[in-house]
Amino acid sequence: MTRRALCLVATASICVATVVGLTAAAPAAAPSRLLVGGLEFRLTLSRSAVKPGRVTIQLQNRGEDDHDLRLQRITNRPDAPVARWAVTKPGDVTSLTVRLSRGRYRLWCSLPSHRELGMRATLRVSGSR
């Protein structure tokens, strides 16, 4: 082999190794995000639907009272798991990353009478990741 051919083979090998290394080292997909605004007495979602998989949900308390957040898949099972955010003070943000599968989820503030006064919403999880 000529010196030029050896250089081309070496350069091609380095390029292939670099591409393979970058592909193998690529990080997992970042979770999608959803912002839930809490204000006396309603919840506002930044969007009505997300894709299945990991989702970081942030509760932003825009009100004057403390609020928290609960999330539960809407099913016929009363014992379906409930995700719980800590009580969030006015002006603060609390985040939680959860894994959601297809379906509908209810969100609400669990502090006394807040849900009944309107602090509830529904989130759709549809499509594919």
Number of C-alpha atoms within 10 A of each C-alpha: 5 6 7 9 10 11 11 11 11 12 12 12 12 12 12 12 12 12 12 11 11 11 10 9 9 8 8 6 9 10 16 15 16 20 16 23 17 29 19 16 17 17 24 17 18 11 12 12 17 21 17 19 18 18 18 17 21 19 26 23 24 20 17 12 14 18 28 21 24 16 21 20 23 15 11 7 8 9 8 11 10 12 14 14 19 14 18 20 17 16 13 14 18 17 17 13 15 14 10 19 18 15 14 16 19 15 22 22 27 18 14 9 11 17 17 13 12 15 23 21 18 18 20 19 18 15 11 10 10
